Amino acid sequence: MLGGMNAKQKVVLVGARGTLGRAVHAALRERGHEVVTASREGADVTLDITDPESVRAMYETVGAVDAVACAAGSVPWKPLAELTTDDVRAGLEGKAVSQIELVRQGALRLPAHASYTLISGILAREPLLTGSVASLVNGAVEAFVRAAAVELPGRQRVNAVSPTVFEESLDAYGDTFAGFDPVPVARAARAYVKSIEGHRTGQVFAV
């Protein structure tokens, strides 16, 4: 089905079990979209986002979907002096390379109108102590989105959602985000809806 404003779409949601993923799932279902969840366990499709072969298998399983939305990604939080090369690589693989692979493989398989919505985060704009890898990775995702939008085939689109800390997660971070204005996770979920149902590409939707 052709993607667009108010059109029902079939959406693959990666990382549907987390705080953000659950909110995105609810928002998309509320809008009438068909949502196929994908994650390591407890989902419609088994997916290890860091494994290119697993990404390939997911696309073969779900077929020609209208949109791919990712709410998954992990990075190490360590002081710069304690970071190892493996830590940096793990952050890049866990949140940047993995999401790039979703787009790279999807571009070869999905319809001309398909869209991709990736996840970055506020540390691309406002760095924190122990968050250097997170800043690096979020910035990489956002730079990739702007560049990939120029090259995607047909009318395929790609955007990123870049949220600050969520009200629902604030307690888990202690004083890490002191002074930041937390937002309800539902606000970030609406940014996914904006990306999926809209027509913009190469955008980073800051929440």
C-alpha positions in Angstrom: 0.0 0.0 0.0 1.3 3.4 -0.9 2.7 5.2 2.2 1.4 8.7 2.9 -0.7 10.8 5.2 -3.6 8.9 6.8 -3.0 5.8 4.6 -2.8 2.5 6.5 0.7 1.1 6.3 2.4 -2.1 7.2 5.3 -1.1 9.6 8.1 -3.2 10.9 8.9 -2.0 14.4 12.4 -2.9 15.7 12.7 -2.8 19.4 9.1 -2.8 20.4 9.6 -4.1 23.9 11.4 -1.1 25.4 9.9 2.1 26.8 10.0 3.9 23.5 9.1 0.9 21.4 6.0 0.2 23.4 4.9 3.8 22.9 5.6 3.8 19.2 3.7 0.5 18.9 0.7 1.9 20.6 0.7 5.1 18.6 0.9 3.3 15.3 -1.8 0.8 16.2 -4.0 3.7 17.3 -3.5 5.2 13.8 -4.7 2.0 12.2 -1.3 0.8 10.9 -0.4 -2.9 10.9 2.6 -3.4 13.1 5.1 -6.3 12.8 7.4 -6.4 15.8 11.0 -7.5 15.5 13.6 -8.2 18.2 15.7 -10.9 19.8 12.8 -12.4 21.7 9.1 -11.9 22.3 8.3 -10.5 18.9 6.6 -11.4 15.7 9.9 -11.8 13.9 13.2 -12.8 15.6 16.0 -10.2 14.9 19.5 -9.5 16.1 19.9 -6.0 14.7 23.7 -6.2 15.0 23.8 -9.3 12.6 23.5 -8.5 8.9 22.3 -12.0 8.2 19.5 -11.6 10.8 18.5 -8.4 9.1 18.4 -10.1 5.7 16.3 -12.9 7.2 13.9 -10.4 8.7 13.3 -8.7 5.4 12.8 -12.0 3.6 10.2 -12.9 6.3 8.2 -9.7 6.3 8.2 -9.0 2.6 7.3 -5.7 1.0 6.4 -3.5 4.0 5.7 0.2 3.8 7.9 1.4 6.6 10.6 0.4 9.0 10.8 2.1 12.4 13.7 1.4 14.8 13.5 2.1 18.5 16.5 -0.1 19.4 20.2 0.6 20.0 22.7 0.2 22.8 25.9 2.1 23.7 28.4 1.8 26.5 28.5 4.6 29.1 32.0 5.0 30.4 34.5 7.8 31.2 36.7 8.6 28.2 39.8 7.4 30.1 38.2 4.0 30.6 37.0 3.4 27.1 38.5 0.7 25.0 38.5 0.3 21.3 36.1 -2.6 21.7 33.7 -0.2 23.6 33.7 2.2 20.7 33.2 -0.5 18.2 30.4 -2.0 20.3 28.6 1.4 20.4 28.9 1.9 16.7 27.7 -1.6 16.0 24.9 -1.5 18.5 23.3 1.7 17.4 24.8 3.1 14.2 26.0 0.3 11.9 23.0 -1.8 12.9 20.5 0.9 11.8 22.5 1.7 8.7 22.2 -1.9 7.8 18.4 -1.7 8.1 18.4 1.1 5.5 21.1 -0.4 3.3 19.3 -3.8 3.0 15.9 -2.3 2.9 16.8 0.0 0.0 17.4 -3.1 -2.1 14.2 -4.8 -1.2 11.4 -2.4 -0.2 8.9 -0.6 -2.5 9.7 2.8 -4.0 7.6 4.6 -1.4 9.0 2.9 1.7 10.3 4.9 4.7 12.8 4.4 7.5 12.7 6.0 10.9 15.8 5.6 13.0 16.7 6.6 16.6 19.4 8.9 17.7 19.3 11.1 20.8 19.9 14.4 22.6 23.6 13.6 23.3 24.3 14.4 19.6 23.5 18.0 20.6 24.2 18.1 24.4 27.1 15.8 25.5 27.3 14.5 29.0 30.0 12.9 31.2 30.6 9.2 30.3 28.5 9.7 27.2 31.2 10.3 24.5 30.3 7.1 22.6 26.6 7.9 22.8 27.3 11.4 21.3 29.5 9.8 18.6 26.9 7.3 17.6 23.9 9.6 17.7 25.8 12.1 15.6 26.7 9.4 13.1 23.1 8.2 12.8 21.9 11.8 12.1 24.7 12.5 9.6 23.8 9.2 7.8 20.1 10.1 7.6 20.9 13.4 5.9 23.3 11.8 3.4 21.2 8.7 2.7 18.2 10.8 1.9 20.0 12.1 -1.1 20.8 8.6 -2.5 17.8 6.4 -1.6 16.1 4.9 -4.7 12.7 5.9 -5.9 10.7 8.0 -3.4 12.1 6.1 -0.3 12.6 8.3 2.7 14.7 8.2 5.9 14.5 10.3 9.0 15.6 10.1 12.6 13.9 10.8 15.9 16.3 12.5 18.5 14.6 12.5 21.9 15.8 13.9 25.2 15.4 11.8 28.4 11.9 10.4 28.9 9.8 11.2 32.0 9.2 7.5 32.4 12.9 6.7 32.4 14.2 9.6 34.5 14.5 7.6 37.8 16.8 5.0 36.1 19.3 7.6 35.2 19.7 9.2 38.6 21.4 12.6 38.3 22.8 11.9 34.8 20.3 14.2 33.2 20.2 16.9 35.9 18.7 20.1 34.6 17.3 18.5 31.4 13.6 18.9 30.6 12.2 15.4 30.4 9.4 14.7 27.9 6.7 12.0 28.0 7.6 9.1 25.8 4.3 9.5 23.9 5.7 12.7 22.4 8.6 10.9 20.9 6.2 8.3 19.6 4.3 11.0 17.8 7.5 12.0 16.0 7.6 8.5 14.6 4.1 9.0 13.3 5.2 12.3 11.7 8.0 10.5 10.0 6.1 7.5 8.8 2.9 9.3 7.7 4.5 12.4 6.4 6.5 13.1 3.3 9.8 14.7 4.6 13.1 13.0 4.3 16.6 13.6 5.6 15.2 15.2 8.8 16.1 14.8 12.4 13.0 15.3 14.6 14.3 16.6 17.9 11.9 15.8 20.8 
